[in-house]
Structures are given as C-alpha cells and as structure tokens.
Amino acid sequence: MQFQTKIIEGNKNPNARIAWAGGGLLFLAMVLMCGDAYRRYGFWLFGLAIIVLLVGAFRSKGNVDVIDVSETDLVISPEEIRVGDSVWSMSQVSGIQFQVVGYDGMGDPDGYSFSGYDRGYNSYGNRRGRVNGMDNYLNFVFNGEKQEWQFYLADPQQAQQLGALFRELYSRRVPFEERDRTGHRTFLFEPVSERELADRMIEYGYA
C-alpha cells in the first residue's frame, strides 16, 4: 500500500511576481498618501501600482497565489518516504506526524484553512469557505534534523487513499501521529482524546 500526491512549493510563475510587485507598490502608495508632503507622489504611485497589479494578474491568468501545487511527487509507504529523488527508510526516521486539514473543495465553515480562499475563488475554482487542499503537512526527523513537507489532497478519493495508508501503518505498528487542523490528535481523521485513541487502537486490533 502506498499513498502518492504532489508537494506544495512557492509559486514559480514569474508573472505572479509582477502582481506581487504591484501589491507592494500599492502598499507603499497608501503609506505615502498618509503624509501631506508625499500625498501627490502617493497618488501617482497608486495608479502605477494598479496597472502593475492588473498586468501581473492578467499575464498569470489569475494564478497569483504565493504557493502552488508542484510537479514533485510525495510517495509514502510502510517501508519508505520519497520526495522527488530523496528517499528515507521508515526504519531510519522518527517523529512521523501528519497534519491533515482536508482535500480541495471540502467545506471549511470554521475558516481554519489559513491559505484557503475566503476572498473569492482560488486557482482551482473553489468558492470561498472551502479548503484548497494545500494545508496538509508531513513532518518527521532524520539524523536529528526535522523534515517538513506540505502536500496536496486533490479530492475525497485521495483522502481515502491516505486513510488506507494510515490503516496500513497502524497494522504494521509503524509509530506515527495524525492530527487535525488545530493540532489535536485524530484516529482515521476523527478527533479523539488520548483515552479514546488507546481504545480505538485496541478495538481495531492495532494495539
């Protein structure tokens, strides 16, 4: 059993950086407009910032997010963790922890998805109040150094595949933790207390 997805990286679209520059100019213009001596310059800079922002947004086709789904694979099995060409054996890592917020398009009524899109539509067409699938993390320690990878969950089927991996890890006694968006312990994505976790592990034959 293995789970495969893509990792999340900084947006490398050069046109998105034009839009970010426009946003920076816009902020600077607003600062200048607060002072009487520089107000006129602030208005001119404000106009320039709007043009730069619109050009960047148009050329990047609206994909101006700071982070984006990369082409790099994350593959996890009970034997190893692989990110691109880097491979770590499960026997050589410790402190494995998954923090799962949800899959792309999943409802997010509490607004916990910090890079979710409460301001409109994201690049995948999701409405505000929905998770973008990018706020999921895998952490572990290798040779005393912490590794942290942000990964993408595309849909409910991929989330189910991750759940199947969790079951396999439990059954093989691979030490790991799964946690929710707030950092609380979960068991197969359901929030549990430490006592409930121990009971579930026994009930499902994992302990």
N, C-alpha and C positions, 0 to 999 in steps of 0.2 A: 504494500500500500504506500503510495506517495501522493503528496499534495504539490501542485505546481501553480505558480502565478507569476506576476511581474512585480518588481520592486518600484518604489516611488523615488524619484530624484528631482532635483531642481529643474525647472523648465528651461530647456536649452534653446528654445525658439528665439533667434536673435531679434525678430520683430516684436516679441513680447517685451524685450528690454527697452525698445523705443517707447512703448506705452508706460513702462515703469519710470523712464526718464521724464515723461510728460507729467506723471503723478508727482514726482519730486519737484519739478518746476512749479506745478500748481501749488504745492505746499509753500514753497519759497515765496511765490507771488502773494499768497494770503498773508504771510508774515510781513512782507514789505508794505502791504496796504494798510496795515495796522498803525504804521508811523506816518505822520504828516509829511516829513521830509522826503520819504521814498514812495508815497502813495501813487504818484504818476507812473513811476517805474514798475510798481506792482501791477497796475492795470495793463501795461504793455506786456509784462511777463505773463500775466494771467491769460491773455489772448494767445500768446505763443504756446503756453502750456496746453491749452485746449486743443490747438492744432496738432501738436506733437502727440498728445494722448489719443486723439481720434485717428491719426495716421497709423500709430502703432497698433491700435485695436483693429483697424481695418486690415492692415497687412498681415497680422497674426490670425485673422479670421475669428477674433474674439477669444482666442486661447491665450489669455494674459495671466493665467494663474502662476503663482510662484513655484508650485510643484506640479509634476505631471507623471503619468504612467510611463515608465521607461521600457526599453526593449530587453532589459536584463532579466533573466529568469531567476526565480527563487524556487528551489525544489527541496522538499523536506520528506524524509522517510524515517522509519525507525532506526536506520543504520547511519544516516548522514544528513548534513545540511549543506546545500550547494547554492551559492550565489554567483551567477556567471561562471567563471573558471575557478573560483575559490571553493574548496571543499573542506568541511570539518566533520570528522567522525563523531558520532554521538558519544562514543566512549571517551572522547578527549575534551568534551565541553561540559560545563556545569551551569547551574542557574538559569535553565531554559524557561523563558516566560513569554507567553503570547498575550497581548492586549488587543482584544477584538472589539471594535466599535460597530462594524456592520458592513453590509455589501452595498454596492452602488444602487441608489434608488430606494433604499429601505427608509421607512418613515423615521423621522428624528424629532418628535414633538418636544423633547426637552432641550434641544439645541446643544447637545454635548459634542457634536462633531465640529471641532474648532476650526478646521479648514473646510467645513461644509459650506453650503451656499445659501445663507439666509437672505442674500441681497438680490436674488433673481434666479437665473439659470446658470448651471455650470457648463463646462465644455462638453459634457455628455448629455445635456438636455434635461437634467433633473430640475424639478421645481424647488423653490425654497422650502425649507423644513424637511429636507431629505438628506440622508447621508451620501457622501460622494464615493465611499468605498476605499478611500485612501488613508484613513486614520487608524490603520491596523499595524501593530508592531510585533516584531520578534526580537527578543534580547537573549543573549547568552554570554558566557565568559569562556575565553580560550586563552591559555597561557597567561592568566592573570589580567587579561585585557577584555573589557566589555565590548561586545559587538551589538550594534543596534541597526535593525533593518525595518524600514517602513514598507508595507506591502499592500497590494490592491486586491479587493474582493469584488469581482465583476457582477455577480448575481447570486440568487439563492442556491443554485446548484453548486457553485464554487464554495459557498459557505458550508454546504452539506459535505463536500469533499474534505474540508478542513475538519469538520466534526468527526468524519470517519477516521482521519489521521489521529485525532485525539483518542478515539476509542482504541486504536491500534497501539498507541504509546502507553495508554493505561494498561492494556492487556499484557504488554511486554515489560511492564514495570520500569519504563523509562521515566526518570524523575523530571517533571516539568510542572509549570503552573499555567493556568489560563485565568485571565482576569477580564473584567468588563471595562467600559469606557471610564468609569470612576476609579478603577484600580482595585475593586473588590473581587474576591475570589468567585469563580464560577465553576460549574461542572457541566460540560457539554453545552456551554453558553448560558446556562441558567444560574442566576445568583444564588449562592449558598453561604451559610456560616461555616466556620471550621468544623463544628459538630456535624452539621448536615453533610459536609463534604466527606467526612470519615464514614458516615452512614451510607452515603451513596456509593462510595468505593467498595464497601462490603456488599451492599445489595447487588451491585453489578458484577461482583466477583473479581474486582481489580485490587483487592487488598486481602 
